[in-house]
Amino acid sequence: MQQRTIFAVTAILVAFMLICGCTGTTSDQTPGEKQQLRIATTTSLYDTKLLDHLTPIFEEKYNAELIIVSGGTGKAIEYGQRGDVDVLMVHDRAREDAFLADGYGTNRRVFAYNYFIIIGPESDPAGIKGMDPEQAFTTIREKGMAGENVVFVSRGDASGTHSKEQAIWKAAGFNYSTDIQGSGSWYQEAGTGMGATIAMANEKQAYALSDIGTFLAYKGDVDLVALVDEGDALLNVYCAMQINPEKYPDTNTALAKDWINFLISDEIQQEIASFGVEEYGQPLFYAAQNDWEKIGVPQAEVKDPVL
């Protein structure tokens, strides 16, 4: 009888420990039920599978569950403005600054960068190989409008890549809404993510602007090649920022800060720097930690932890 009583008490204690999460969490983990962190991200971080690589590391360390919505920078900002997420991961500095100035975001940190490239058929019907980005865009437009079987496929989705494309058109001297959109069948808008846009450009044997990371991830499935990969306009900087808890008090502030600090930590900066090297022979992204001057951001934005 005494043995059965001891067994029953032990079973109750074990059950209690499981319920309260007291079975031995690490110092970095939150006891009990997993917390959820909602992240809205640009498609390139998702399509390259960088987030797939980082997610289990974070989830195990912080006893968390990441809920990731990928829809491009424009869509991510919409989620942030509505308070539907806890963190944004985007790559459009002008819109990031506006988001912060309007009080929607806080604690911006830069964690990675890479470069945009102009991709197209290996035959290069417009002859843009080796040009600077502005000259290449001008040439594509001229030959496309002249009916020389030259097509450009745009993201057309208010993403960071789409914004960069518009900036290059502007730098080349064109008004995007009057000189580019609707100017002919040479210019086609995919209205979708980077991976799908690359696939559409491949199907049409067309030109497109892509971040190099997504292109490398899809390179084995398409016939397109990188034709223009140099020029200051092609720098592509990624940041994470927390949704402002003063505007949206229900956000998971503590875990949002943990995620941002995780991204800029030494360990994860090394993970970012090595991601893709074994498979593609080069990284899909570069760690921002020691390159803050090169990418033109304050040192604090790459190194200072969020408190």
matplotlib code that plots the C-alpha trace (Angstrom):
import matplotlib.pyplot as plt

x = [0.0, 2.8, 4.6, 1.4, 1.1, 4.7, 4.1, 0.9, 2.7, 5.6, 3.2, 1.5, 4.8, 6.0, 2.7, 3.0, 6.5, 5.4, 2.5, 4.6, 7.6, 9.9, 11.7, 15.0, 14.9, 18.2, 18.8, 17.9, 14.5, 11.2, 9.6, 6.2, 4.2, 6.1, 5.7, 4.8, 6.7, 5.0, 7.4, 6.6, 9.4, 10.5, 10.3, 14.1, 14.8, 12.1, 12.8, 16.5, 15.6, 17.8, 14.9, 14.3, 17.9, 17.8, 14.3, 15.1, 18.1, 16.1, 13.1, 15.2, 17.2, 14.1, 11.4, 9.5, 7.5, 8.0, 5.1, 6.5, 4.5, 6.4, 4.9, 7.6, 8.5, 5.3, 3.1, 5.3, 5.0, 1.2, 1.2, 3.3, 1.1, -1.9, 0.0, -0.6, 3.1, 5.8, 8.8, 9.5, 12.4, 12.6, 15.0, 13.8, 15.5, 13.2, 10.1, 11.8, 12.6, 9.0, 7.7, 9.9, 9.1, 5.4, 5.8, 5.0, 8.5, 11.4, 14.8, 16.0, 19.0, 20.9, 21.9, 22.8, 23.3, 23.9, 23.5, 20.9, 21.7, 20.1, 19.5, 18.5, 18.9, 22.5, 22.0, 21.5, 19.4, 19.6, 23.4, 23.6, 26.3, 28.8, 26.9, 26.1, 22.5, 21.1, 22.6, 21.3, 17.8, 17.8, 19.0, 16.4, 13.7, 14.9, 15.2, 12.0, 10.0, 11.6, 10.2, 13.5, 12.1, 13.3, 11.1, 11.6, 9.7, 9.1, 8.1, 5.4, 4.4, 5.5, 8.4, 11.8, 13.1, 10.3, 11.3, 14.9, 13.9, 11.9, 14.9, 17.1, 14.6, 14.5, 18.3, 18.3, 16.1, 12.7, 9.3, 8.2, 4.5, 4.5, 7.7, 7.8, 4.5, 2.0, 4.6, 4.4, 4.4, 8.2, 7.4, 5.5, 4.6, 4.5, 2.8, 4.4, 7.5, 11.1, 11.2, 8.0, 9.3, 12.5, 10.5, 8.3, 11.3, 12.8, 9.7, 9.6, 13.4, 13.2, 15.3, 14.6, 16.0, 16.8, 18.6, 21.6, 20.6, 17.3, 18.8, 21.5, 18.9, 16.9, 19.8, 19.8, 16.2, 16.4, 18.4, 18.9, 22.3, 23.6, 24.5, 24.9, 26.3, 28.2, 27.1, 26.4, 22.6, 22.7, 23.5, 20.7, 20.6, 18.4, 17.1, 14.9, 12.8, 10.4, 6.7, 6.4, 4.7, 3.5, 1.3, 0.5, 0.8, -0.2, 2.9, 5.4, 8.0, 10.4, 10.6, 10.9, 13.9, 15.3, 14.9, 16.6, 19.5, 19.8, 20.2, 23.1, 24.8, 28.3, 27.0, 24.2, 26.3, 28.7, 25.7, 24.5, 28.0, 28.4, 24.9, 24.9, 28.7, 28.8, 25.9, 26.5, 30.2, 29.4, 27.3, 23.7, 24.1, 26.9, 27.0, 26.6, 28.4, 31.8, 30.8, 28.7, 30.9, 30.8, 27.0, 26.6, 24.9, 25.8, 27.9, 25.1, 22.7, 24.7, 26.2, 24.2, 21.9, 18.2, 17.5]
y = [0.0, 2.4, 1.6, 2.4, 5.7, 6.7, 5.9, 8.0, 11.0, 10.7, 10.5, 13.7, 15.5, 14.5, 15.6, 19.0, 19.4, 18.8, 21.2, 24.0, 23.3, 22.7, 19.8, 21.6, 24.5, 26.3, 29.8, 31.2, 29.5, 30.7, 28.0, 26.7, 27.0, 28.3, 31.9, 33.0, 35.6, 37.0, 38.1, 39.8, 39.5, 40.3, 37.3, 37.1, 36.1, 33.5, 32.2, 31.7, 29.6, 31.7, 32.0, 28.2, 27.8, 30.3, 29.5, 26.2, 27.7, 30.6, 28.4, 26.0, 28.7, 30.7, 28.0, 30.0, 29.4, 31.7, 32.5, 34.0, 35.8, 36.4, 39.0, 41.5, 44.8, 46.6, 43.9, 43.5, 47.2, 47.0, 44.2, 46.3, 49.4, 47.3, 45.8, 42.3, 41.3, 41.8, 42.3, 43.4, 42.2, 44.4, 46.1, 49.5, 52.3, 55.1, 53.3, 52.0, 55.6, 56.7, 53.7, 54.7, 58.4, 57.7, 55.9, 52.3, 50.9, 51.1, 49.5, 49.2, 47.0, 46.0, 42.3, 41.5, 42.8, 41.6, 43.0, 43.3, 42.0, 42.4, 38.9, 37.9, 35.3, 34.2, 35.4, 39.0, 40.3, 43.9, 43.7, 45.0, 42.8, 44.8, 48.1, 50.1, 49.6, 52.9, 52.4, 48.8, 49.8, 52.6, 50.1, 47.5, 50.2, 51.5, 48.1, 46.8, 49.8, 49.4, 45.9, 44.0, 41.0, 42.5, 42.0, 43.1, 41.4, 43.6, 42.4, 45.0, 44.3, 47.3, 45.1, 46.4, 45.0, 46.9, 50.1, 49.6, 49.0, 52.3, 54.1, 52.9, 54.0, 57.4, 57.6, 56.8, 59.9, 58.2, 58.9, 55.4, 56.0, 57.7, 56.4, 52.8, 51.4, 50.9, 51.9, 48.7, 44.9, 45.0, 45.8, 43.2, 43.2, 39.8, 41.1, 38.4, 37.3, 37.1, 33.4, 33.5, 36.6, 34.8, 31.8, 34.1, 35.9, 32.5, 31.4, 34.6, 34.7, 38.2, 40.5, 41.1, 42.8, 40.2, 40.1, 37.8, 35.5, 34.5, 34.2, 31.8, 29.8, 29.4, 29.4, 25.6, 25.7, 28.5, 29.3, 33.0, 34.5, 37.5, 40.2, 43.4, 43.0, 46.2, 49.7, 51.6, 51.4, 47.7, 47.6, 45.7, 46.2, 44.1, 45.3, 44.0, 46.3, 45.9, 47.1, 50.0, 48.7, 52.2, 52.1, 48.4, 47.2, 43.6, 42.9, 40.4, 43.0, 40.8, 38.1, 40.7, 42.2, 38.7, 38.0, 41.3, 40.7, 37.1, 38.4, 40.7, 38.3, 37.0, 33.4, 34.3, 36.8, 33.8, 31.7, 34.4, 34.8, 31.1, 30.4, 29.1, 28.8, 25.0, 24.7, 27.7, 28.5, 31.9, 33.3, 34.4, 37.2, 39.0, 39.7, 43.4, 43.3, 44.6, 46.2, 49.1, 51.8, 49.9, 49.7, 53.3, 52.8, 53.8, 51.3, 51.3, 49.9, 46.7, 46.2, 47.7, 45.2, 46.2, 46.8]
z = [0.0, 0.9, -2.4, -4.4, -2.4, -3.2, -6.9, -7.0, -5.4, -7.8, -10.8, -9.6, -9.2, -12.7, -14.2, -12.4, -13.7, -17.2, -16.9, -15.5, -17.7, -14.8, -16.5, -17.0, -19.4, -20.2, -19.0, -22.5, -22.6, -21.2, -18.9, -19.8, -23.0, -26.1, -26.9, -30.4, -32.4, -35.5, -38.2, -41.6, -44.0, -47.5, -49.9, -50.5, -46.9, -47.2, -50.7, -50.1, -47.0, -44.7, -42.3, -42.5, -41.4, -38.5, -37.2, -35.4, -33.7, -32.3, -31.4, -29.4, -27.6, -26.6, -26.3, -29.0, -32.1, -35.1, -37.3, -40.5, -43.2, -46.5, -48.8, -49.8, -48.1, -49.0, -47.6, -44.5, -43.8, -44.1, -41.5, -39.3, -39.7, -38.6, -35.6, -37.0, -36.3, -33.8, -36.1, -39.6, -41.8, -44.9, -47.3, -48.3, -46.3, -47.4, -46.4, -43.2, -42.2, -42.9, -40.8, -37.9, -38.2, -38.2, -34.9, -36.1, -35.5, -33.2, -32.6, -36.2, -36.7, -39.9, -39.9, -43.5, -47.0, -50.6, -54.0, -56.7, -60.2, -63.6, -65.0, -68.5, -71.3, -71.9, -75.5, -74.1, -76.9, -75.6, -75.2, -71.6, -70.2, -68.3, -68.4, -65.3, -64.0, -65.3, -68.8, -68.9, -68.0, -70.6, -73.3, -72.4, -72.6, -76.0, -77.6, -76.0, -77.3, -80.7, -80.9, -80.8, -78.8, -75.6, -72.5, -68.9, -66.1, -63.0, -59.5, -59.7, -56.1, -54.0, -52.6, -51.7, -55.1, -56.9, -55.1, -56.1, -59.7, -59.6, -58.1, -61.0, -63.6, -61.9, -61.8, -65.5, -66.1, -66.5, -64.8, -63.7, -63.9, -67.4, -69.1, -67.9, -66.7, -69.6, -72.2, -74.1, -74.0, -73.4, -69.8, -67.8, -64.1, -62.3, -59.2, -57.1, -55.1, -56.3, -57.0, -59.0, -60.9, -61.8, -63.1, -65.2, -66.6, -67.5, -69.2, -71.3, -71.7, -70.3, -68.2, -64.5, -61.4, -58.6, -55.4, -55.9, -53.0, -54.5, -57.9, -56.7, -54.9, -58.2, -60.6, -61.0, -62.2, -64.8, -68.0, -67.0, -66.2, -64.3, -66.8, -64.6, -61.1, -60.4, -59.5, -56.3, -57.0, -56.6, -52.8, -50.9, -47.1, -44.8, -41.4, -38.7, -36.5, -33.7, -33.9, -31.5, -28.3, -27.5, -30.5, -30.2, -26.6, -27.4, -29.4, -27.9, -27.0, -25.1, -27.8, -30.5, -28.9, -28.4, -32.2, -33.2, -30.8, -32.0, -35.6, -34.7, -32.4, -33.2, -33.6, -36.1, -38.0, -38.7, -39.7, -42.2, -43.6, -44.3, -45.5, -49.0, -49.4, -49.4, -51.9, -54.2, -53.8, -52.3, -49.6, -50.4, -47.9, -46.2, -42.4, -41.6, -38.3, -39.5, -42.7, -41.4, -43.1, -46.4, -46.4, -45.1, -41.8, -38.2, -36.2, -33.6, -36.1, -36.6, -33.2, -30.3, -28.6, -28.2, -24.5]

ax = plt.figure().add_subplot(projection="3d")
ax.plot(x, y, z, "-o")
ax.set_aspect("equal")
plt.show()
